[in-house]
Amino acid sequence: MTRPLSASSVPTPNVGSHGVNKTELFVVIFFFLLVSVLGFLAARWRRARDANHLEEWGLGGRSFGGWVTWFLLGGDLYTAYTFVAVPAALTAGAFGFFAVPYTIIVWPLVFLFLPRLWSVSRKRGYVTPADFARGRYGSKSLGLGVAIVGVVATMPYIALQLVGIQACLDVIGIGGKGSSTFAKDLPLFIAFAVLAAFTYTSGLRAPAVIAFVKDFLIYLVIIVAVIYIPTRVVGGWHGIFHLASTTKGKTKPGFLSLNEANGKANAFPYATLALGSAMALFMYPHAQIGVLSTKNRNTVRKNLAGLSMYSLVLGFIALLGYMALAVGFNGTPTGHLGGNAQRAVPALFDAVFPSWFAGVAFAAVAIGALVPAAIMSIAAANLFTRNIFVDFIKPDATPKQQAQVSKTVSLLVKFGALIFVLGLDATSAINFQLLGGVLILQTFPAIVIGLFNRWFHRWALVAGLWSGVIYGIVVAWQQKKFAADGKTVLQQHFGNQIAKVPGTHLYSYIAITALVLNLLVAVVLTLVFRALKVADGVDETQAADYTADEGDADLPDLIEAEPALAEI
């Protein structure tokens, strides 16, 4: 019978100080090799006759059915960030729980507009959200702006996946104390070299296949964790919450609530962070690419309804942060984790689970990084190809040439993200994703509002987009991260994504404040341009395009699929 755990009885996690845990490493390597093989084999899974067409490589031939889409979107949206950064945020208090309500808000929100985006994209052959913005408003400049913001916002999100892998490798014992920088980073280079290879070969089909393995492992690990870990902690769930909310036997005021702290009322920042994150999630090109790859409009609607199940899983994942605190992994500079809260969940698994199952958990995190990283790099590459290369460099590029450019750019994006994360402090990984949210939310007016009406002037949208982006970057750059005493500066720039709203005493998620500025600029300039009768672009879409579906007589033909590779 195992001894119950408390903060004083938990084993010290590996974190590179006790040598490499060979069992954990073997299990991770096994699953990595498995998904790598699946990634390469996916090149022939439901392959269309022309494998070099951009719609084939970058959108899976727009042929994915219900189950494939469900796993693909789940694998795309619930990433290594979910497993690592969300629980790490919970170790700082209830404020980190914002990820749960935001995923509850997101599904009814996107249910309203994503089916319309699928229909018009399918009818007009749009591959990226920037394609829609360009076509809807007749503006290559607007399409370029949406594309640039999409690529830039995606880069830190890809980098965040690396943080998840790196946290697991640290706990396994790779790259620990005494290791050279080369030894520490080599596994990341190998992982992303293999990722780059099978993405280049198989396109979107690779992460679609691997997502089945990834989601199975995540469900398995979470179910085991929420049942097994409370049985190991003194007092079960009651003990977990009690231990998480105390330090050296003293209760931490407001830790499990949104009480005022450091002179800031937390309720409004919490609400805006949840709302802004929900609005931003499906503005990311990698989220939209999963929708555009489906075979019909009804598949989109069913999956958006079914994906709400993941919100329940996310709630359990978030609670891992409290479990980690309960057994002493608090991320303080003097604690087991060396000041890096991103190691909290890997360290928890390492200390509580048998080595073989801890390896399974680490494999789930690693694969949970590879799947979205592949999709994100494909989405970013498609944006560059369609809205920069084709629109401004080579307008007569053939589908084969477009596919080749996308393949090449996807490699550059992956390794650009690798360099990005290796050069930055990873102890506040959640800020990578939140900063991306600040940027990508500024495309909301051009895409979401544009799906329902075309009142805004194209140049007003361009001005509003860049006003919001510039404001968001400048304000985010100015934010510092402070220690628990509220005075000691731990990070000079990009230390927080919550800032004071100009002219008020409120604090808000910077993305929401930037979006308000974006809309104000767009509204005012639209009125000005209309009064001055400045020429607007030509809308190439029609009202019927927004309800088009598979089987409509005037819908363009898809790339013909091979009969032997049946639809699932």
Number of C-alpha atoms within 10 A of each C-alpha: 3 6 11 15 21 19 19 9 12 19 17 17 23 22 26 19 17 14 15 19 19 14 16 25 22 14 19 26 13 14 20 19 12 13 24 22 15 20 26 22 16 23 22 15 19 21 24 23 12 17 20 19 21 26 27 28 30 27 26 30 26 22 23 25 18 19 12 21 25 25 24 29 23 24 28 25 20 20 29 27 28 21 28 30 31 27 31 32 24 26 30 20 19 18 21 20 23 21 24 20 19 22 24 18 17 22 19 13 14 19 16 13 16 20 24 21 25 26 23 23 21 27 23 17 16 21 25 28 27 30 24 26 30 27 20 25 26 18 19 20 20 28 27 23 21 31 29 19 24 29 24 15 24 28 25 24 27 31 27 29 29 28 30 28 26 22 26 31 28 22 31 31 23 25 24 21 14 10 13 11 11 10 13 19 17 13 16 17 16 11 16 19 15 18 23 24 16 25 30 23 20 25 33 32 32 30 30 27 21 24 27 18 20 28 20 12 20 25 14 14 20 18 14 13 20 16 11 14 21 18 16 18 24 19 16 18 17 12 16 23 17 18 26 28 21 15 15 8 9 9 13 13 12 13 18 18 12 16 14 12 12 10 7 14 15 19 16 15 23 24 17 21 27 23 22 24 29 23 23 23 21 24 24 25 30 27 20 20 27 29 29 30 25 24 23 23 21 15 18 25 17 14 22 24 13 13 16 17 13 16 20 13 16 22 17 16 24 26 19 28 31 31 29 31 29 29 24 25 30 27 22 14 11 9 14 21 23 15 16 21 31 30 31 33 30 28 26 26 25 27 19 21 17 12 19 18 18 26 28 23 28 32 25 28 28 28 31 30 28 32 31 28 32 28 31 28 31 29 30 28 26 33 29 25 28 27 28 20 17 17 19 13 11 14 12 10 16 13 15 16 17 23 25 18 19 28 27 14 20 26 21 15 24 24 19 15 22 23 13 17 21 15 9 11 12 21 19 20 28 24 20 25 21 26 22 25 29 27 29 32 29 31 31 19 19 27 20 20 14 17 19 12 10 13 12 23 21 28 21 22 26 22 18 27 30 20 20 28 23 13 20 25 18 12 18 24 16 14 17 16 18 15 11 12 8 11 10 11 13 12 16 13 14 20 19 24 27 21 18 16 15 9 6 7 10 14 20 22 28 29 34 25 22 27 27 14 20 27 22 16 20 25 17 13 20 20 15 14 17 13 9 9 9 12 11 15 16 13 14 12 17 11 11 10 18 20 14 22 21 16 10 9 9 10 16 13 12 15 18 13 17 15 10 9 12 10 14 10
